[in-house]
Amino acid sequence: MVGRGLVALGVLCASIAVWAEEAGSGPATPGAQTSSVVLLDEVPNYAEILRHQWSVGVPPDVTAAERSVEYYGRLLETELQATTLGDCIALALQNNTELQIQRLGPLSAVTGVRRARSQFDPRLFADVSRDRLNTPATTFLTSGDPARESPIPPTLFTQNLNANAGLRKLFRSGSQVELKWTNNRYKTNPSIANPLVPRNTTGLGLSLNQPLLRDFGWNYSLLIVNVAETTAESVYYQYAAGIATVITQVERSYWALVAAIENVRVQEQGLALAQELLRQNEGKFKVGTLPQTAVLEAKSEVARREARLIDARNKQANARDNLRAIINYRKPDAAALLMIEPQDHPTVIPYQVDLGRSLQTALERRPELMAARLDIRGKGLQRKIAENQLLPRLNFVGAIGVNGMSGGRPDVQGITGDLPGPQAPESLQGGYGDALQLLTDGRYYNYSAGATIEIPLGNAQAKADYAKANIDLDSSRLSMRRLEEGVTLEIKRSVSNLDSDLKSIDATRLARELAEENLRNQQARYDVGLATTKDLLDFQNRVTLARLQEIRALIKYNTDLAEMRRVEGTLLEARNVVVERVSTGGEPWWARF
């Protein structure tokens, strides 16, 4: 059972704190908390990913479901467990399957926020490649011996080894910045045009692509993040509304079970009265003071009330199973769900019925309305994004960098006997380290600046996207209006129901008291022969009906009170249920600019 006091329910998307008003003892089992961590924060390592990708079909954890046979006996009869309404609510918040499904919604929305923020993550990149090309030489300006007569022409070759690395990042202004370090080792036949063999070149450059119209703005790049955050907030309120719905279902089912149990008790009392009357009539018939028809009437009434009792007990079993299925809780190592024996009884909980106050409260606190308002805001942000795409594309592009070079002097005397060997400045002769030294020298640099423009003729796609965003916004506004109208109707209906319930409770209590008094008087008249068996049976039926009507009026008031709190948006507060938002994780420092 859940503990008395604050019960922390570790759930998939939120931590629900429940202060059960009348709970049992012992802490709640945070069985779903581990799953939430796995789903939200843990990812497989590279070894697991490779193993999954190279395996046939889906990973084993996808198909490893619990055996269906474990659920075959979930509604079997077990020992009754005394349970309060607070216990049932807390257990349902932990174990209700529909609620567990709804918990995945905020989780998914949080991953959407993280994904939107990832556009600002810097990205490292690198590439390595090697190539070689051998071709026949078509000129004498290559190393070799031209005096040598051979049917095979000299071979001209080129060989490149490239190794590059860099860093890219999108800034909040929409600019794309790339820092790139390039390295090349080039080898070819020594010649006058290529005096450095091998030749090492290296460069370090910074490039910028800054939108000036489309995709421009310090906050434009944040719009996608804002849309995702708004969606996550809306889903949070939808989930809170789902929790309120489950609590209402638990309360309605709990009181339905109480009503079914009371119905069985009343029917048992009615059957006992009929059996006592039958016993009395049989005794009087034996002594000759009553005709046999009076005995037959009493026997008929006993049979009729036995049938009612059988039907009442069946309805009680069905009501209990319905509540058990909603709560969906079973003790550890137990095959069947918890058998619930209600401990709370319906009472008149004071509640101030005020249509104006309730309507104002609902408009301010109803989770569905708050989610709808956030949906409108999200649609407005999406229209802003679509509106930006109507602009032509005008980008400023620029780059700046430094470079260095070095190489080795080929070990040849000359390309021909008449021409000198390849010459290169002494300052460029050296290894890769010398090229890096020139890179930091600062004398060898490059820069560029310019602009690019793109004007779509017609721009049909952007116009269609903007029109759709406008339609979606209007649709959200109309949905909001429809929801407000529905909430207003629900508030009026709930206020009317509570007011009627209070009056009905007083009326049925008085009717039950008068029916019991009439039955006592009729029993006295029957004992002295002034009333018939049928008269007494009629008054017994009136008492049974009056008792049922009083109990039903009390239960209806408690059920309608829960519904009133739900439509007002105060049910979670009334039941001390707190739904905490899922953390989207800390924002890295590089995503703040």
Summary of the structure (lengths in Angstrom):
residues: 593
radius of gyration: 42.1
end to end distance: 50.1
largest distance: 157.4
contacts: 1782
relative contact order: 0.13
helix: 54%
strand: 18%
